[in-house]
């Protein structure tokens, strides 16, 4: 359990914290640009991302579930094996 946690800490959490610190900390204090965070363009980008993720998930389920169901009941014969 320690190896996956160390992997995530090293290759995900540490770079993420470094990026956030460099972009949001100015002169040793937190400086969040709320005008950008709550702006109209940010809302548009968030809406598009949510919409696209929902459509992608629905299409993946529509294609994957019938295939998974069919493969669940399929039998495969070994060809050329004695």
N, C-alpha and C positions, 0 to 999 in steps of 0.2 A: 504494500500500500504506500510505502514511503517513496518508491521510485516514480509512480505516476504523479504524486503530489509534487515532488521535486521537479519533475519535467514541466508540469503546468506552471509552477512558480518561476522557473528559469526562463521558459520560452513564451509564456503568455503574460503572467502578472507583472513581472519585472519590466518588460518593455512597455506595457500599457501604463504603468505608474510613471515611468520615465517620460513618456509622451505627454501624459496629463500634467505632470509637474512642469515640463518645459513650456507648455502652451497656456497653462492657467495660473501659474505663480509668477508674479511680477514684484521684484524688490522684496522678496520674502513673505509676501501676503497673497492670498487668493484673490484673483481678479477675473471673475466670470463675465464675459460680454453678453449680458442678458438681452440686449437689443438684437443680437444675432441669434441667440437661442430661441427667442420667442417671435422672431420675424416671420413674415409671410413666406419667404422662400424656404425657410427651414420647415415650416408646416407642409408646404407642397412636397418637399423631398420625403418627409416622414410619411405622408399619405401615399405617395407613389410606392415607397418601399413596402408599406403594409399591404397595399393592394396587390403588388406583384408577388409578394410572399404568399398571400392567400390564394391567388390564382395558380401559382406554381404548385402549392401543396395539393390543391384540388385536382389538378391535372395529373400529378404524380400518383395520387390515390386512385383516380379513375383508370389509369393505365396499369398500375402495379397490383392492386387488389384482385382483379380478375385473373391476371397471370399467376399470382401466388396461389389462388384457389385452384386453378387448373393444374399447376405443378404439384400441388398437395395430393391430388388423387391420381396422378400419372404414374405409370410403371415404366421403367426403362430396362430394356434387355441389353445385356452385354453382347456385342457383336465380335465374333472371332475369338472368344475366350472359351476354352474347353474346361 
